[in-house]
Amino acid sequence: MFKLTSLNLNGIRSATTKGLEPWLTKLAPDCICVQEMKAQHDQVVGKFDELAGMRGYFQFAQKKGYSGVGIYTRHEPSDVVIGYGSTEFDAEGRYIELRFDTPTRKLSIVSAYFPSGSSGPERQEAKYRFLAEILPSLTALIGAGREFILCGDLNIAHQKADLKNWRGNQKNSGFLPEERAWLTQLLADLDLVDVYRRLQPDTTDACYTWWSNRGQAWANNVGWRLDYHLATPALAALARTEAIYKDERFSDHAPITIGYDMAWA
């Protein structure tokens, strides 16, 4: 079983003070994709370049204390792709891809952090630019014959079942019709699978992975499902188990782990 976890850390230094590493040691995933590290190279090397026995690979944002993505893995990648070739968004640290190629397979694991548009119209327009750019980049992976799993915080709740108050959020970033239509198009055009929804097609309140720090959102489970595994069909068909861990809080997001019935060698 190949165990793959994704978690928006909301700061790696903060998450590790809240028990992230002991939990990962116990869980023992093969890889964990992390987003929103909020750290620079010199703050990670020698401190967080390894986590629970896994080696980390990163893309840092140029802006201090902002964004940043990484993948910690127990398996040596054959290649590391940092960024997807965007002048604007590679500077924000939003994409890293590890390739695990053998003579019989071309496998990529991607950690991505999609922009949030909740701070205002300027960032919402930036989010739309990101969505327009990332689609052809993922299409190129398909065109190259790569099987992949994209993990990350997409900052989009796809369907009504993916957030508590869908009626009141239809004009808010994260549940705008244009964002939801983009995700529908991505899944359809690239024949990708929302793995959690394949395993749990009808789950509502239990599916949430993010809760606002405002009010009593966590206490009342007023959440959103923003964190995904999107996989090519052959890999998605191997998904057997899913778990959203909520017993401890390392972040304002909960880690989601999928078990794939996949031999590594």
Sequence and secondary structure as in RCSB ss.txt:
>XXXX:A:sequence
MFKLTSLNLNGIRSATTKGLEPWLTKLAPDCICVQEMKAQHDQVVGKFDELAGMRGYFQFAQKKGYSGVGIYTRH
EPSDVVIGYGSTEFDAEGRYIELRFDTPTRKLSIVSAYFPSGSSGPERQEAKYRFLAEILPSLTALIGAGREFIL
CGDLNIAHQKADLKNWRGNQKNSGFLPEERAWLTQLLADLDLVDVYRRLQPDTTDACYTWWSNRGQAWANNVGWR
LDYHLATPALAALARTEAIYKDERFSDHAPITIGYDMAWA
>XXXX:A:secstr
 EEEEEEE S HHHHHHTTHHHHHHHH  SEEEEE     HHHHTTTTSEETTEEEEEE  SSTTS  EEEEESS
  SEEEES S TTTGGG  EEEEEEEETTEEEEEEEEE    TT HHHHHHHHHHHHHHHHHHHHHHHTT EEEE
EEE S   SGGGBTTTGGGTTSTTS HHHHHHHHHHHHHTT EEHHHHH TT  GGG  EE SSTTTTTTT EE 
 EEEEE HHHHTTEEEEEE  SS SSSB  EEEEE     
